[in-house]
Amino acid sequence: MVVMKSNGVRQPFDRAKIIAGVGAAGKGRPVSIDQIERLAEDVEDEMRFAEGDLTTERVGRAVLERLRLLDEVLYLRFASVYKGFDAASDFQRELSLLKKLQKA
């Protein structure tokens, strides 16, 4: 599988990058490495069967969806880097979105 980055560069899908990114965001959280590895495997499986272009945005959204169900704090930490938060209002907006998704 090949993933297209936002700058147009193509590179092979690398599950280890998901594990590293989620693991870094999850320091101190009650999430095991087995859970993180399973999450990365699930994302890889979804991407393998996805139609259309495989982009980093698509991969990132798949990771965030799983993190939302796994650990909300880890979700917010990962989202802050993935979405490039640079103000407290970014966290507030994402938290509001998270609350809306929980109700749905």
Backbone hydrogen bonds, N-H to C=O, Kabsch-Sander energy under -0.5 kcal/mol:
donor,donor_aa,acceptor,acceptor_aa,energy
3,V,11,Q,-3.4
4,M,54,L,-2.8
5,K,3,V,-0.6
5,K,9,V,-3.3
8,G,5,K,-2.1
11,Q,3,V,-2.3
13,F,1,M,-2.4
17,K,14,D,-1.4
18,I,14,D,-0.9
19,I,15,R,-2.1
20,A,16,A,-2.6
21,G,17,K,-2.4
22,V,18,I,-2.8
23,G,19,I,-2.4
24,A,20,A,-2.3
25,A,21,G,-2.0
26,G,22,V,-1.7
27,K,24,A,-1.0
29,R,26,G,-2.7
31,V,29,R,-2.1
36,I,32,S,-1.9
37,E,33,I,-2.8
38,R,34,D,-2.3
39,L,35,Q,-2.3
40,A,36,I,-2.4
41,E,37,E,-2.3
42,D,38,R,-2.6
43,V,39,L,-2.4
44,E,40,A,-2.4
45,D,41,E,-2.6
46,E,42,D,-2.4
47,M,43,V,-2.6
48,R,44,E,-2.1
49,F,45,D,-1.3
50,A,46,E,-0.5
50,A,47,M,-0.7
55,T,53,D,-0.7
56,T,4,M,-2.0
59,V,55,T,-2.2
60,G,56,T,-2.9
61,R,57,E,-2.4
62,A,58,R,-1.9
63,V,59,V,-2.2
64,L,60,G,-2.6
65,E,61,R,-2.4
66,R,62,A,-1.6
67,L,63,V,-2.4
68,R,64,L,-2.4
69,L,65,E,-0.9
70,L,66,R,-1.5
71,D,67,L,-2.9
75,Y,71,D,-2.3
76,L,72,E,-2.4
77,R,73,V,-2.5
78,F,74,L,-2.7
79,A,75,Y,-2.9
80,S,76,L,-2.1
81,V,77,R,-1.2
82,Y,78,F,-3.1
83,K,79,A,-3.1
84,G,81,V,-0.6
85,F,80,S,-2.3
90,D,87,A,-1.2
91,F,87,A,-0.9
92,Q,88,A,-2.1
93,R,89,S,-2.5
94,E,90,D,-2.2
95,L,91,F,-2.6
96,S,92,Q,-2.2
97,L,93,R,-2.2
98,L,94,E,-2.5
99,K,95,L,-2.2
100,K,96,S,-2.1
101,L,97,L,-2.3
102,Q,98,L,-1.7
103,K,99,K,-1.4
104,A,100,K,-1.2
